[in-house]
Amino acid sequence: LGTLFSAAFQARERMDLAASTMLSRNVLRAVAFGGALLFDSGVMGLAWWALAGSALGALWSWWLLRRHMAVSFERPLRWAVLRGAIPFGLGIVATMAHQQIDVVMLGAMTTSAEVGAYHAGVRFYILAQLVAHTVAVVAQPLSYRRGLAGAAASSAILRLKTAGLGILGTLGALLFALCADDMVRIALGDGYVASVPIVLATAPLVFLKFVSSPLSDTVTSLGRRSSLTIGIWLSLGINVLANAVLIPRHGALGAVAATAISETALAIW
């Protein structure tokens, strides 16, 4: 719902409000998550706190929408609108499946210890992805306004975003490669040293993810969302095949290697 309301602002060219909607609801969810940790709520408590934070984020987004725009539900659903949304929706489904298929296959083919080591190790990679996502959201209004000036201005801001995220991705990859042991021991404790190789293995993924984020934005801005969706589904298929081959031999490290292979294929696409 929060994403839908943010999209409404985008459709009305209110990109500053679209960005603030996404950021504020994520902050609310983060506060709820922090509350769960502060009160030591356990796994089920954590889930309820996360649900409460998401609900507050959706309500906040709805309040912003009603405050700044007239809302009407009278227009019927048109096939042209649905047809245009299908590639985007299929791309989201494939992206979500890509994020979860590793651990599903890992759980089916190996032990719970391998799954635990994988989960602990990839947490750092997931946190790193949030940096790229935040940069994209914050830069969205600027990208849109510059894009109104024409293709040359739009290309300039996309090149700048790609270069900036490429630099951040390089620094992140170096941090993972050089400080994996310290990161795991400080953040998780000595009981999770088995996850150090996982963190090391995700170092190239950090760079790939940071660079591919603005590339995806570029493809979308060129109206080639369908091509990007095809690439995401191909990447998902490569990921499944690579997992099937590598997990039985290498466990959690095999799952990370499969992700690296599929992400590289997507970046090339």
Disulfide bonds with the S-S distance in Angstrom:
none
